[in-house]
Amino acid sequence: MSELGFGDIRSAHGLMFKFITPDGAAGIEIAEHLWITKQAVSKIVDYLEKSAYVIELHPVNLIYGIIF
């Protein structure tokens, strides 16, 4: 990915992108698909959000965020 200008993306990030649909995905859904903890997903989302690859919205009627 670094050859394409995405040097800050790792293989774990790519796996996560696979499960984010145009309608978004809940962190718990990604965690279940990747067999990792919700905390690990949260850490990756924080990193990707700071790098402007994803955004996490927290709708009022949900207790969890939706990742786009």
C-alpha positions as CSV (number, residue, x, y, z in Angstrom):
1,M,0.0,0.0,0.0
2,S,2.9,2.4,0.6
3,E,3.7,2.3,-3.1
4,L,0.2,3.7,-3.7
5,G,0.6,6.5,-1.2
6,F,-1.0,4.7,1.8
7,G,2.0,4.0,3.9
8,D,0.0,4.3,7.1
9,I,-2.4,1.4,6.2
10,R,-1.5,-2.1,7.5
11,S,-3.0,-5.5,6.6
12,A,-5.2,-5.5,9.7
13,H,-6.8,-2.2,8.5
14,G,-7.5,-3.7,5.0
15,L,-9.3,-6.6,6.6
16,M,-11.5,-4.2,8.5
17,F,-12.3,-2.2,5.4
18,K,-13.7,-5.4,3.9
19,F,-16.6,-5.3,6.4
20,I,-17.5,-1.7,6.2
21,T,-20.4,-1.4,3.7
22,P,-21.8,1.8,2.2
23,D,-24.4,1.7,4.9
24,G,-21.7,1.5,7.6
25,A,-20.9,-1.2,10.1
26,A,-21.1,-1.5,13.9
27,G,-17.8,-2.1,15.7
28,I,-19.3,-5.2,17.3
29,E,-20.1,-6.6,13.8
30,I,-16.5,-6.0,12.6
31,A,-15.2,-7.6,15.8
32,E,-17.2,-10.7,15.3
33,H,-16.2,-11.1,11.7
34,L,-12.5,-10.6,12.5
35,W,-12.6,-12.6,15.8
36,I,-11.1,-9.7,17.7
37,T,-12.3,-7.7,20.7
38,K,-14.5,-4.6,20.5
39,Q,-11.7,-2.7,22.2
40,A,-9.3,-3.7,19.4
41,V,-11.8,-2.5,16.8
42,S,-12.2,0.7,18.7
43,K,-8.4,1.3,18.7
44,I,-8.2,0.7,15.0
45,V,-11.1,2.9,14.3
46,D,-9.6,5.7,16.3
47,Y,-6.4,5.4,14.3
48,L,-8.2,5.3,11.0
49,E,-10.4,8.2,11.9
50,K,-7.4,10.4,12.9
51,S,-6.0,9.5,9.4
52,A,-9.3,10.5,7.8
53,Y,-10.0,7.0,6.3
54,V,-13.2,6.4,8.2
55,I,-15.7,8.3,10.3
56,E,-17.6,7.0,13.3
57,L,-21.1,8.5,13.9
58,H,-23.1,8.0,17.1
59,P,-26.8,8.2,16.2
60,V,-28.9,9.2,19.1
61,N,-31.1,6.1,19.0
62,L,-28.1,3.6,19.1
63,I,-25.8,2.8,22.0
64,Y,-22.9,2.1,19.6
65,G,-21.3,4.0,16.7
66,I,-21.6,3.3,13.0
67,I,-18.4,3.2,11.1
68,F,-18.3,4.6,7.5
